[in-house]
Amino acid sequence: MDEVRERMLEMVNKAESSEQPLSWFENLYRYSNRDRGQIPWDWEEPHPFLIEWSNENEASGTALVVGSGLGEDASFLWERGWKVTAFDISEEAVEWARHLHQGADIDWVVGDLLNPRQGWLGKFDLVLEVHILQAIPEEIMKRAFTNLAPMLASGGKLVCIGRLADESGIQESGPPWPLTWDFLNQIGEGLEEVEKHSSTIPGKEGKRYRAVWKNA
Ligand SMILES: C[S@@+](CC[C@H](N)C(=O)[O-])C[C@H]1O[C@@H](n2cnc3c(N)ncnc32)[C@H](O)[C@@H]1O
């Protein structure tokens, strides 16, 4: 196991036995001292599945980027003409992203998917979640995902991207904890299914999914 992952797992384990199981995100961002090499999920570019989706769907409007990390996906959507709000539970991630993407007119917010702002309900033409649900423990994640769909405006799309679980049913020790289609189907309950895509990405481990639903 590489050093960066080992350190992350130490932080995860410590946080899990505390009152604040998600506090390790803030700790990891702060520990990194703004060295992107210390952030295990940072690809330093927008997710290829988001680029592909955007190329195939000429759309714009209001977008909410959930768990925006270092802001590559938020910045990409802004460049494509979206009016973007991006939030993350980590204050340091939000400040760092704001600094990295100074030229982008994005509303960067510190926020928690478990307790989203009331003003966001029913407001967004696009809600984007990349690698968040798979990074949080199951019992918390099950409360978190139910908050995604309610933030969609009428006709809005929910796009979720992440690691797909191995069909063998073998549980990987996470994070990340890859998700199954059975679980992913629950996210879209009450919405119209638009797309369920999965494939590998050159140079990246494991199979990935992109699931898209519409608030019809
Ligand atoms: C695995 S990282 C992915 C970051 C980014 N989306 C990316 O793809 O690079 C998960 C992100 O979700 C954030 N996060 C975790 N729990 C959250 C929550 N409850 N509300 C908002 N953000 C959360 C973390 O701080 C972290 O930035």
The ligand as a MOL file (V3000), in Angstrom:
LIG
                    3D

  0  0  0     0  0            999 V3000
M  V30 BEGIN CTAB
M  V30 COUNTS 27 29 0 0 0
M  V30 BEGIN ATOM
M  V30 1 C -13.4210 11.1100 -2.7590 0
M  V30 2 S -13.5640 12.8400 -2.6400 0 CHG=1
M  V30 3 C -14.0710 13.3220 -4.2970 0
M  V30 4 C -13.8690 14.7880 -4.5420 0
M  V30 5 C -14.2530 15.2620 -5.9460 0
M  V30 6 N -15.6490 15.0940 -6.2210 0
M  V30 7 C -13.4320 14.5390 -6.9600 0
M  V30 8 O -13.9900 13.7250 -7.7080 0
M  V30 9 O -12.2160 14.7830 -7.0240 0 CHG=-1
M  V30 10 C -15.0250 13.0350 -1.6900 0
M  V30 11 C -15.3130 14.4950 -1.3820 0
M  V30 12 O -16.5790 14.6000 -0.7350 0
M  V30 13 C -16.4910 15.4960 0.3320 0
M  V30 14 N -17.5570 15.0930 1.2710 0
M  V30 15 C -17.5920 13.9820 2.0490 0
M  V30 16 N -18.7330 13.9330 2.7400 0
M  V30 17 C -19.4410 15.0190 2.3840 0
M  V30 18 C -20.7110 15.5300 2.7670 0
M  V30 19 N -21.4610 14.8970 3.6740 0
M  V30 20 N -21.1260 16.6880 2.2290 0
M  V30 21 C -20.3520 17.3430 1.3100 0
M  V30 22 N -19.1460 16.9230 0.9220 0
M  V30 23 C -18.6970 15.7600 1.4420 0
M  V30 24 C -15.0770 15.3260 0.8510 0
M  V30 25 O -14.5980 16.4020 1.6050 0
M  V30 26 C -14.3050 15.1410 -0.4560 0
M  V30 27 O -13.8910 16.3640 -0.9990 0
M  V30 END ATOM
M  V30 BEGIN BOND
M  V30 1 1 1 2
M  V30 2 1 2 3
M  V30 3 1 2 10
M  V30 4 1 3 4
M  V30 5 1 4 5
M  V30 6 1 5 6
M  V30 7 1 5 7
M  V30 8 2 7 8
M  V30 9 1 7 9
M  V30 10 1 10 11
M  V30 11 1 11 12
M  V30 12 1 11 26
M  V30 13 1 12 13
M  V30 14 1 13 14
M  V30 15 1 13 24
M  V30 16 1 14 15
M  V30 17 1 14 23
M  V30 18 2 15 16
M  V30 19 1 16 17
M  V30 20 1 17 18
M  V30 21 2 17 23
M  V30 22 1 18 19
M  V30 23 2 18 20
M  V30 24 1 20 21
M  V30 25 2 21 22
M  V30 26 1 22 23
M  V30 27 1 24 25
M  V30 28 1 24 26
M  V30 29 1 26 27
M  V30 END BOND
M  V30 END CTAB
M  END
